[in-house]
Amino acid sequence: MTFDSRQLRQVLGAFPTGVTVVTTMDGQGSRYGVTANSFSSVSLDPPLILWSQSNTSSSHVAFRDAERFVVNIMADDQVQVANQFARSGGDKFSGIAMREGLGGLPVIERTAATLECRKVAAYPGGDHTIFLGYVEHIERSGRQSLAFGNGRYAVTFAHDLGGHVAAHENANLSIEAVRLGSAALADVAEEIGQHTVGLAVWGNRGPTVVRWEPSSQPVSPYLQTGVVVSLTQSATGAAFAAFMEAASTSELVTAELQERSLAGQPDHGEFLARVADARRHGIARSLGRAPSQRHQITVNAFSAPVFDAAGRMVMALSTTCDAARLPPDWDGPTPTALRRAADRLSERLGHRAAATARSE
């Protein structure tokens, strides 16, 4: 083989799955449970499903000898439940809301769905055993399912974004677009080099941060959602001023510049220069000259626009970091990666210019 088990695990992680907790009970009435994402449907008629378990699992003998098992499909608010059953040792059922299912087996409450099964076969599969179950009872709660991929938990939502945004020409912002951007933030933070990443939209008072994704080295402990950032001083504000329709931003720009002038901080063309730079480079930038009032340190920041199918800017992906760790270069690795991430989001929203620009 040209790969090792670690590389194989990384490749398999590119295939997102749901998350289940499989439960059973032995002949003495002891309960067992294990978190598994190896669950799959097999047949509708007859109703068959399968899942696999490591042969070295402490509960393997119990599942091997049991006549029945329950597949509990985790809801998206049950990360703690999934983590509890993924750990070895201790009472995994402690504090978990349960009910009694067929054969007296434990069924976890408030899941997305459950399948109570009779085991019909077990097959060797390398270092795992594959269990085949005949489904005898099912329940579906309507709760959203928890997902897992690339080594982390995730949430699921419908992927009809491009058509949805394109079909609503008069919408300034799609709720689904924000959900897509929010779901992408963790990957973006990792891609751009472990810097804090924020998602901003245009609110009734200007650029508004609706989500932060702190990195392993967060910019500061003072991150807040719902914050309206400066339109003329921040990278996020410059991005909206540069790439959004002027009719939406001009009144607030004028008011903010006038307010700064009255406070003894007149603008001598710096803002227009920053907007021109943003348009030229496809990304906005702000460079700290003194400690930030919010973060208490000097920070640099970049902000890249995200466009919908109609070519309107609907979001900004922004990153901010201690100036010592985020060089100001326009074509540095961080702003380059941030532009790529924003282009991918734009493309998924139906904006074709981003894909065309990358292929040229």
C-alpha positions in Angstrom: 0.0 0.0 0.0 1.1 3.6 -0.6 -0.8 4.9 2.4 -1.1 4.3 6.1 -4.1 4.1 8.4 -3.8 7.7 9.4 -4.0 8.8 5.8 -6.9 6.5 5.1 -8.8 7.9 8.1 -8.3 11.4 6.7 -9.6 10.4 3.3 -12.6 8.6 4.8 -13.3 11.7 6.9 -14.1 13.5 3.6 -17.3 11.5 3.5 -19.7 13.1 6.1 -22.0 10.7 8.0 -24.7 10.9 10.5 -24.0 10.0 14.2 -25.6 7.1 16.0 -25.4 5.6 19.4 -26.1 1.8 19.2 -27.5 0.3 22.4 -28.1 -3.3 23.6 -28.5 -5.4 26.7 -26.9 -8.7 27.7 -28.6 -11.8 29.3 -28.0 -10.4 32.8 -29.7 -7.1 32.0 -26.6 -5.0 31.8 -26.9 -2.2 29.3 -24.2 -1.3 26.6 -23.9 1.6 24.2 -21.4 2.8 21.7 -21.2 5.8 19.4 -20.9 4.8 15.7 -21.0 6.5 12.4 -20.7 3.2 10.5 -24.4 2.9 10.2 -26.0 2.3 6.7 -29.3 1.2 5.2 -29.2 -2.1 3.2 -32.7 -2.9 2.0 -36.2 -1.6 2.2 -37.9 -4.9 1.5 -37.0 -6.7 3.8 -36.1 -3.7 6.1 -32.4 -4.3 6.8 -29.7 -2.0 8.1 -26.1 -2.5 9.1 -23.4 -1.1 11.4 -19.9 -2.1 12.3 -17.9 -2.2 15.5 -14.2 -2.6 16.3 -13.3 -6.0 17.6 -11.3 -4.5 20.4 -14.2 -2.4 21.7 -14.9 -3.2 25.4 -18.6 -3.9 24.5 -17.9 -6.0 21.4 -18.7 -9.3 23.2 -22.0 -7.9 24.4 -23.1 -6.8 20.8 -21.7 -10.1 19.3 -23.8 -12.2 21.6 -26.9 -10.0 21.8 -30.1 -10.9 19.8 -31.2 -7.3 19.4 -29.9 -3.8 19.2 -31.2 -0.2 18.9 -29.8 2.4 16.5 -30.3 5.8 18.0 -29.7 8.6 15.4 -28.4 11.6 17.2 -30.2 15.0 17.0 -28.0 18.0 16.3 -28.2 19.1 20.0 -26.9 15.7 21.3 -23.2 16.2 20.9 -22.8 15.6 24.6 -24.7 12.3 24.4 -22.5 11.1 21.4 -19.4 12.1 23.3 -20.5 10.3 26.5 -21.0 7.0 24.6 -17.8 7.4 22.7 -15.7 7.3 25.9 -14.5 4.1 27.4 -15.4 3.1 31.0 -17.8 4.5 33.5 -21.6 4.4 33.4 -22.3 5.7 29.8 -26.1 5.9 30.6 -25.7 8.2 33.6 -27.8 11.3 33.1 -29.2 10.1 29.7 -32.9 10.3 29.2 -34.0 6.7 28.3 -37.1 4.6 27.7 -37.6 0.9 27.4 -37.9 -0.5 23.9 -38.6 -3.9 22.4 -37.1 -6.7 24.5 -36.4 -4.2 27.3 -33.5 -2.6 25.4 -32.6 1.1 26.2 -33.8 3.6 23.7 -32.4 7.2 24.0 -35.0 10.0 24.1 -35.1 13.2 22.0 -33.1 11.7 19.1 -33.7 12.5 15.5 -34.9 8.9 14.9 -34.6 5.3 16.3 -34.6 1.9 14.7 -35.1 -1.1 16.9 -33.6 -4.2 15.3 -33.3 -7.9 15.6 -29.8 -9.0 14.7 -29.9 -11.5 11.8 -26.2 -11.9 10.9 -22.7 -10.9 11.9 -19.8 -10.8 9.3 -16.1 -10.5 9.9 -14.7 -7.3 8.3 -11.0 -7.0 9.0 -10.6 -5.4 12.5 -14.3 -4.8 12.7 -17.5 -6.9 12.8 -20.4 -6.0 10.6 -23.8 -6.5 12.2 -26.9 -6.9 10.0 -30.2 -6.0 11.6 -33.9 -6.5 10.7 -35.8 -3.4 11.5 -38.9 -4.1 13.6 -39.8 -0.7 14.9 -39.0 2.9 13.9 -39.6 6.4 15.1 -38.9 9.8 13.6 -39.0 12.9 15.8 -38.6 15.7 13.2 -35.4 17.0 15.0 -32.4 17.8 12.8 -29.7 15.2 12.7 -26.2 15.5 13.9 -23.5 15.0 11.3 -19.8 14.1 11.5 -17.0 14.7 8.9 -13.4 15.7 8.7 -12.9 14.8 12.4 -15.6 17.2 13.8 -19.3 17.4 14.4 -21.4 19.4 12.0 -25.1 20.3 11.4 -27.1 19.6 8.3 -29.3 21.7 6.1 -30.8 21.6 2.6 -28.5 22.4 -0.2 -30.8 24.3 -2.5 -28.9 27.6 -2.1 -28.0 28.6 -5.6 -31.6 28.2 -6.9 -33.1 29.8 -3.8 -31.0 32.9 -4.0 -31.3 33.2 -7.8 -35.1 32.9 -7.6 -35.4 35.8 -5.2 -34.0 38.7 -7.1 -35.2 41.3 -4.5 -33.8 39.6 -1.4 -30.8 41.3 0.1 -29.9 38.4 2.3 -30.8 34.7 2.2 -31.1 32.9 5.5 -29.8 29.8 3.9 -26.7 31.7 2.7 -25.9 32.7 6.3 -26.4 29.1 7.4 -24.0 28.0 4.6 -21.4 30.6 5.6 -21.7 29.7 9.3 -21.2 26.0 8.6 -18.1 26.8 6.6 -16.4 29.0 9.3 -14.5 26.2 11.1 -12.9 25.0 7.9 -12.1 28.5 6.8 -10.4 29.3 10.2 -8.3 26.2 9.8 -7.5 26.9 6.1 -6.3 30.5 6.7 -3.8 29.5 9.4 -5.7 29.3 12.7 -6.9 32.9 12.8 -10.2 34.1 14.2 -12.8 34.3 11.4 -16.1 36.2 11.5 -19.2 36.3 9.3 -20.8 39.7 8.8 -24.0 40.8 7.0 -25.5 44.2 6.2 -27.9 45.2 9.0 -30.1 48.2 9.4 -27.2 50.0 11.2 -24.4 48.8 8.9 -21.9 45.8 8.9 -23.0 43.4 11.6 -21.0 40.4 12.8 -23.4 37.4 13.2 -20.9 34.7 13.9 -17.3 34.2 15.1 -15.2 31.1 14.8 -12.3 31.5 17.3 -9.1 29.7 16.5 -6.8 27.8 18.8 -5.2 31.2 19.3 -8.2 33.6 19.4 -7.6 37.2 18.8 -9.0 38.1 22.2 -11.6 37.0 24.8 -13.8 40.0 23.8 -15.5 38.6 20.7 -19.2 39.3 20.5 -21.9 38.5 18.0 -24.4 41.2 16.9 -21.7 43.8 17.0 -22.0 46.6 14.4 -18.5 47.4 13.3 -17.2 50.7 11.9 -18.1 51.2 8.2 -15.1 53.5 7.7 -12.5 52.1 10.0 -12.8 48.3 9.9 -11.8 45.9 7.1 -15.4 44.5 7.2 -16.8 47.9 6.7 -14.5 48.7 3.9 -15.5 45.5 2.1 -19.2 46.4 2.2 -18.4 50.0 1.1 -16.3 48.7 -1.8 -18.4 45.8 -3.1 -22.0 46.7 -2.1 -24.2 49.1 -4.0 -23.4 52.6 -3.1 -27.1 53.4 -2.5 -27.0 51.1 0.4 -23.9 52.4 2.1 -23.4 56.1 1.1 -25.7 57.6 3.7 -24.1 55.7 6.6 -20.6 56.5 5.3 -21.3 60.2 5.2 -22.8 60.2 8.7 -19.9 58.3 10.1 -17.2 60.5 8.5 -19.0 63.6 9.7 -19.2 62.2 13.2 -15.5 61.4 13.2 -14.7 64.9 12.0 -16.7 66.5 14.8 -14.8 64.3 17.2 -11.5 65.7 15.9 -10.6 62.8 13.7 -11.2 64.1 10.2 -10.7 61.8 7.3 -8.3 63.2 4.6 -9.2 60.7 1.9 -7.9 57.7 3.7 -11.3 55.9 3.6 -11.7 56.3 -0.2 -8.1 55.1 -0.7 -8.9 52.0 1.3 -12.1 51.3 -0.7 -10.1 51.7 -3.9 -7.4 49.3 -2.6 -10.1 46.8 -1.7 -11.6 46.9 -5.2 -8.2 46.5 -6.8 -7.2 43.5 -4.7 -10.6 41.9 -4.3 -10.3 42.1 -0.5 -10.4 44.8 2.1 -7.8 45.5 4.7 -7.3 47.4 7.9 -4.0 47.8 9.7 -3.8 48.6 13.4 -1.7 51.5 14.5 -2.7 51.3 18.2 -4.4 48.8 20.5 -8.0 48.1 19.5 -10.6 49.5 21.9 -12.4 46.1 21.7 -9.5 43.6 21.7 -7.0 45.6 23.8 -4.2 44.7 21.4 -3.1 46.0 18.0 -4.7 44.0 15.3 -4.7 43.6 11.5 -7.7 42.4 9.6 -8.8 41.4 6.1 -12.4 41.0 4.8 -13.5 39.3 1.6 -16.9 39.7 -0.1 -19.3 36.9 -0.7 -21.7 37.4 -3.7 -25.1 35.7 -4.5 -26.3 34.5 -7.9 -27.4 38.1 -8.9 -23.9 39.5 -8.2 -24.9 41.2 -5.0 -22.6 41.2 -2.0 -24.5 39.4 0.8 -21.9 38.5 3.4 -18.3 39.2 4.3 -15.7 36.7 5.6 -13.4 38.5 7.9 -10.3 37.6 9.8 -8.6 39.6 12.6 -5.5 38.8 14.5 -2.7 40.2 16.6 -0.8 42.4 14.1 2.4 40.5 14.9 0.9 37.2 13.6 -1.0 38.6 10.6 1.3 40.4 8.1 -0.2 43.2 6.0 0.8 41.8 2.6 -2.2 41.8 0.2 -1.0 38.5 -1.4 0.1 36.8 1.9 -1.1 33.3 2.7 -3.9 34.5 5.0 -5.7 37.0 2.6 -5.1 34.6 -0.3 -6.8 31.8 1.5 -9.6 34.1 2.7 -10.3 35.2 -0.9 -10.4 31.5 -2.0 -12.9 30.7 0.8 -15.1 33.6 -0.1 -15.0 32.7 -3.8 -16.1 29.1 -3.0 -19.0 30.4 -0.9 -20.0 32.8 -3.7 -19.9 29.9 -6.2 -22.1 27.8 -4.0 -24.6 30.7 -3.9 -24.7 30.6 -7.7 -22.2 33.4 -8.4 -20.3 32.3 -11.5 -17.7 35.0 -11.7 -15.7 33.5 -8.8 -15.3 30.2 -10.6 -14.4 31.9 -13.9 -11.8 34.1 -12.2 -10.1 31.0 -10.7 -10.0 29.2 -14.0 -8.4 32.0 -15.9 
